[in-house]
Structures are given as C-alpha cells and as structure tokens.
Amino acid sequence: MADLVPLVCLAPAGAGASFFAPWGDAAERAGFALTAIDLPGRERRFAEPPVHSVPAAAEHLHPEVSALLAGPGGGVLLGHCLGAWVAYHLARLLTLAPRPPRLLLCASGSAAPGTVLGHRATGLPDDAFLRTVEHNTGFVHPAFQDEELRELLLPALRADVEAAESYRPDWPGRTPFPVLAWRARADRLVPASEAAAWQQTAGSFAGLTEYPGDHMSLPEHGPALLPALARTWHSLFPVPATAASVEHPC
C-alpha cells in the first residue's frame, strides 16, 4: 500500500531476515511496509561469503536499502544488536545523497556505536568462541549443537562477531537523523545506561523504550512496540498539508 511507511530491518549477529518473520501482520497493521534484509552468508544469501566489518556490510547493502528508501519520503531503519550498527552506518551513507531521505534509526539491543560489551570472542577456538558468545548474549542457536550445522553456520557468526568487535565509527559529529533506542529489560549484554548512550551520538534522541524479555526476545515482543514506533515516526515527520487538502471556493 502506498501510504505504508517503509521499515527496513537488520538482524543480529548470526541471524537472517527470518528473525523478523513474526512481525509481518503486526507491521502492516501499525502502518509499515516491512522488509527484512539478509547480509551475505545468511539464509537466502547463504552461498555468498560473509563480510567481516560493519562498513563493508553497510556498503554492500547500500544499493538495496537506498532503493527501498528512495526519495525524500524515507522510512525507518531498524537493527538489533550488530544490525543496529550496520543500520547506523547505512543511515550515515544515505544522508550523503544529494536528496537524503527522511530517516529514523531504531537501535535495538545495542550500545552506542563502537562500544564493545562482554568478553572478546574473535579468534577463539570453536568451542570457546561459542561459550563466549553464549556468555555475552545469553543465547546460542540450538543448530550449533549439531556438528554438521555448526560447521556451516560458524563462518557467518564469526564474521559478525569480528565486525562488531572491530567497529570504530569515524563519522564526525552527531547524526543528522533522529535515533530511538530499544532494550529488553533482562538484557545482560546491554545495560540500560549503554542503550541510553545513543543520545550522545544522536542529533535528536527520541528516547529509550524498554520491553520484556532478554537480549534475543525481540521477535516475540517487537510487534507490541510497532504502534509506538509508528507514532514516533509521524511525530518526527508529520505529513505536510497538500494542495488537495486545501478547500477552495467553488
């Protein structure tokens, strides 16, 4: 539908577009046209080699996301955990366009860009790597318990963790777009103070919203947050009056 606001979603480390599958109907009811995007090496793009840095991921996705948010109409870029930093870098790239779109960045389950939380996992042997990821996030997908699946899935997860642990944004100043932060109340990786630190990089901070659950519970609880996200979008970017809406005398 033409009046739906584009909502482009980026999954956390090791995950793909299906992370947002539970949101489909709720997104449309809230007024969004949702598109969840896979990074190389994930799900529909499993055959492609994964990328190992946030800038490389953002630059790889830039043409697709730019097309989705083309023109001044813009939309919402939403990312969870690593996806929030990729979305942040993407939003920065999009604002360099001659006619940058109107953008709201929704950063979920993430500290401010470049703030590495938890224990470093990059370079550890497989078992120690997975134990560290589980310690940091409180979650490792059950597929990693299967030896064959683990061998297939580890390269993408390792690339994502390396991207997160190596990211040091070098953009000057505050963002030219507003930022809204989301955080699960029981998220043991991202304390509330670190999620709120997005306001230090945001040109306009739309606040911190907390929801039930832990670091990886966004698929379950996200649909309940979408109406408020829509209200935030429309408060920041109200629909301008058009000539068609102005009454003229007969």
C-alpha positions as CSV (number, residue, x, y, z in Angstrom):
1,M,0.0,0.0,0.0
2,A,1.3,3.4,-1.0
3,D,0.6,5.0,2.4
4,L,2.7,2.5,4.4
5,V,6.0,3.7,5.8
6,P,9.0,1.6,4.7
7,L,10.5,-0.3,7.6
8,V,13.9,-1.9,6.8
9,C,15.1,-4.4,9.4
10,L,18.6,-5.9,10.0
11,A,19.1,-8.9,12.2
12,P,21.6,-9.5,15.0
13,A,24.9,-11.4,14.6
14,G,24.5,-14.9,13.0
15,A,20.8,-14.3,12.1
16,G,19.0,-13.5,8.9
17,A,15.7,-12.0,7.7
18,S,13.6,-14.7,9.3
19,F,14.4,-13.2,12.7
20,F,11.7,-10.7,11.9
21,A,9.2,-13.2,10.4
22,P,6.8,-12.9,13.4
23,W,6.3,-9.2,12.7
24,G,4.6,-9.4,9.3
25,D,0.9,-8.8,10.1
26,A,1.6,-6.5,13.0
27,A,3.9,-4.3,10.9
28,E,1.2,-3.7,8.3
29,R,-1.4,-3.0,11.0
30,A,0.9,-0.4,12.5
31,G,1.3,1.3,9.1
32,F,4.6,-0.2,8.0
33,A,5.8,-2.0,4.8
34,L,8.4,-4.3,6.4
35,T,11.4,-5.5,4.5
36,A,14.0,-7.7,6.4
37,I,17.3,-7.9,4.7
38,D,19.9,-10.7,4.7
39,L,23.6,-10.0,5.0
40,P,25.9,-12.1,2.8
41,G,26.2,-15.6,4.2
42,R,22.7,-15.7,5.7
43,E,19.6,-17.6,4.7
44,R,18.7,-16.6,1.1
45,R,22.3,-15.4,0.6
46,F,23.9,-18.3,2.3
47,A,26.2,-19.1,-0.7
48,E,27.8,-15.7,-0.6
49,P,30.9,-15.1,1.5
50,P,30.2,-13.2,4.7
51,V,31.7,-9.7,5.3
52,H,33.9,-9.0,8.3
53,S,33.3,-5.4,9.1
54,V,30.4,-3.0,9.7
55,P,31.4,-0.6,6.9
56,A,31.7,-3.4,4.4
57,A,28.3,-4.7,5.4
58,A,26.7,-1.3,5.1
59,E,28.3,-0.6,1.7
60,H,27.2,-4.0,0.5
61,L,23.6,-3.3,1.4
62,H,23.5,0.3,0.5
63,P,22.1,0.0,-3.1
64,E,19.2,-2.2,-1.9
65,V,18.4,-0.1,1.1
66,S,18.7,3.1,-0.9
67,A,16.1,1.8,-3.4
68,L,13.7,0.9,-0.6
69,L,14.0,4.4,1.0
70,A,14.5,6.3,-2.2
71,G,13.3,9.9,-2.4
72,P,12.5,12.3,0.3
73,G,9.7,10.1,1.8
74,G,12.3,7.9,3.6
75,G,11.4,5.5,6.3
76,V,12.7,3.6,9.4
77,L,15.9,1.7,9.6
78,L,15.8,-0.8,12.5
79,G,18.6,-3.1,13.5
80,H,19.1,-5.4,16.5
81,C,22.5,-5.8,18.2
82,L,25.1,-5.8,15.4
83,G,22.2,-5.0,13.0
84,A,21.8,-1.6,14.8
85,W,25.4,-0.6,14.0
86,V,25.0,-1.7,10.4
87,A,21.8,0.3,10.2
88,Y,23.6,3.3,11.8
89,H,26.4,3.1,9.2
90,L,23.9,2.7,6.4
91,A,21.9,5.7,7.6
92,R,25.1,7.8,7.6
93,L,25.7,6.7,4.0
94,L,22.2,7.5,2.9
95,T,22.4,11.0,4.3
96,L,25.3,11.7,1.9
97,A,22.9,11.5,-1.1
98,P,22.1,14.8,-2.9
99,R,18.5,14.4,-1.7
100,P,18.8,12.4,1.5
101,P,15.6,10.6,2.7
102,R,13.8,11.3,5.9
103,L,15.2,8.7,8.3
104,L,14.5,7.4,11.8
105,L,17.1,4.9,13.2
106,C,15.7,2.4,15.7
107,A,18.6,0.8,17.5
108,S,17.6,-2.3,19.4
109,G,19.6,-4.3,21.8
110,S,22.7,-2.2,21.2
111,A,25.1,0.1,22.9
112,A,26.2,3.3,21.1
113,P,28.4,2.6,18.0
114,G,31.8,1.3,18.8
115,T,31.1,0.4,22.4
116,V,32.2,-3.3,22.7
117,L,30.5,-5.1,25.6
118,G,31.1,-8.5,27.0
119,H,34.2,-10.7,26.6
120,R,36.1,-10.7,23.3
121,A,35.4,-13.8,21.2
122,T,37.2,-13.1,17.9
123,G,39.9,-15.6,17.2
124,L,39.0,-18.2,19.9
125,P,38.7,-21.9,19.1
126,D,35.2,-23.0,18.1
127,D,34.1,-24.3,21.5
128,A,35.5,-21.3,23.4
129,F,34.1,-19.0,20.8
130,L,30.5,-20.3,21.2
131,R,30.8,-20.4,25.0
132,T,31.8,-16.7,25.0
133,V,29.0,-15.7,22.6
134,E,26.5,-17.6,24.9
135,H,28.0,-15.9,28.0
136,N,27.8,-12.5,26.4
137,T,24.3,-12.7,24.9
138,G,22.6,-15.5,27.0
139,F,21.8,-17.3,23.7
140,V,23.3,-19.7,21.2
141,H,21.0,-21.1,18.5
142,P,20.3,-24.9,19.0
143,A,21.6,-25.5,15.5
144,F,25.1,-25.1,16.8
145,Q,24.7,-28.3,18.8
146,D,24.7,-30.2,15.6
147,E,28.3,-30.8,14.3
148,E,27.5,-30.5,10.6
149,L,25.3,-27.5,11.0
150,R,27.8,-25.8,13.3
151,E,30.5,-26.2,10.6
152,L,28.1,-24.5,8.1
153,L,26.9,-21.7,10.3
154,L,30.1,-20.7,12.2
155,P,31.8,-18.7,9.4
156,A,28.9,-16.2,9.3
157,L,28.7,-15.9,13.1
158,R,32.4,-15.4,13.4
159,A,32.3,-12.7,10.7
160,D,29.5,-10.9,12.5
161,V,31.3,-11.1,15.9
162,E,34.5,-9.8,14.3
163,A,32.6,-7.0,12.7
164,A,31.1,-5.9,16.0
165,E,34.3,-6.2,18.0
166,S,36.3,-4.2,15.4
167,Y,33.9,-1.4,14.6
168,R,35.2,2.1,15.4
169,P,32.9,4.6,13.7
170,D,34.8,7.6,12.3
171,W,31.8,9.8,11.3
172,P,32.2,13.4,12.6
173,G,29.6,14.9,15.0
174,R,26.1,13.8,15.8
175,T,23.8,12.0,13.4
176,P,21.7,14.2,11.0
177,F,18.8,11.8,11.7
178,P,16.9,11.0,14.9
179,V,17.6,7.9,16.9
180,L,15.2,5.8,19.0
181,A,16.7,3.1,21.3
182,W,15.0,-0.2,22.3
183,R,16.3,-2.5,25.0
184,A,15.0,-5.7,26.7
185,R,14.7,-5.3,30.5
186,A,16.6,-8.5,31.2
187,D,19.3,-7.9,28.5
188,R,22.5,-8.8,30.3
189,L,24.8,-7.8,27.5
190,V,23.4,-4.2,27.0
191,P,22.7,-2.3,30.3
192,A,20.2,0.5,30.2
193,S,22.9,3.1,30.5
194,E,24.7,1.8,27.4
195,A,21.5,1.7,25.4
196,A,20.7,5.3,26.5
197,A,24.2,6.4,25.4
198,W,22.8,6.6,21.8
199,Q,21.7,10.0,22.8
200,Q,25.4,11.1,22.8
201,T,25.7,10.4,19.1
202,A,22.2,11.4,18.0
203,G,21.4,14.8,16.6
204,S,17.9,14.2,18.0
205,F,17.2,11.4,20.5
206,A,13.7,10.0,20.5
207,G,14.2,8.2,23.8
208,L,14.8,4.7,25.2
209,T,12.0,2.2,25.2
210,E,12.3,-1.0,27.3
211,Y,10.3,-4.2,26.7
212,P,10.1,-7.6,28.4
213,G,12.5,-10.4,27.9
214,D,16.2,-10.9,27.3
215,H,18.7,-10.0,24.6
216,M,17.2,-12.2,21.9
217,S,13.5,-11.8,22.7
218,L,12.8,-9.0,20.1
219,P,11.0,-11.3,17.6
220,E,8.4,-12.1,20.3
221,H,7.9,-8.7,21.8
222,G,8.7,-6.4,18.8
223,P,5.1,-6.5,17.4
224,A,3.8,-4.8,20.5
225,L,6.3,-2.0,20.0
226,L,5.4,-1.2,16.4
227,P,2.4,1.1,17.0
228,A,4.6,3.3,19.3
229,L,7.3,3.3,16.6
230,A,4.8,4.5,14.1
231,R,3.7,7.3,16.4
232,T,7.3,8.3,16.9
233,W,7.8,8.4,13.1
234,H,4.7,10.5,12.5
235,S,5.5,12.9,15.3
236,L,9.0,13.5,13.8
237,F,7.9,13.6,10.2
238,P,4.2,14.8,10.1
239,V,2.5,14.5,6.7
240,P,2.5,18.0,5.2
241,A,-0.7,19.6,4.0
242,T,-1.1,19.2,0.3
243,A,-2.9,21.4,-2.2
244,A,-5.6,18.7,-2.5
245,S,-6.4,19.1,1.2
246,V,-7.0,22.8,1.0
247,E,-10.6,23.9,0.5
248,H,-11.2,26.3,-2.3
249,P,-14.3,28.3,-3.0
250,C,-16.4,27.0,-5.9
